[in-house]
């Protein structure tokens, strides 16, 4: 039962992350303003989301986030339908660990290169951390002793 709640949490965080990444993408392409996210020179989404580190090989980082969050939601949804499929859970752990590592790299860029923070990005990073933690919990949780006993008899 807790595994299902954790999968629902992954789906919820994926949708929040998808919304945040979509907004960041639209901001990067100048379709929307980042005024609410630009508080001062320290908390400034314009510096982060439109700066030299906002793209990777010409692809906006926000678009990568949108794609990743969509995959997380799909994988978690499929895991709800097939709870014994360890492959999907392993995918969630590996993909979210890669996303977390990339997110930490971007956080390092914000802190030590740009000296500016993006509130949207920080919230997105919290979503990735939650997805990673939840996927680890589900994938490596010890089986319930009552379920194991039922399977043996």
Order of alpha helices (4+ residues) and beta strands (2+ residues): alpha-alpha-beta-beta-alpha-alpha-alpha-alpha
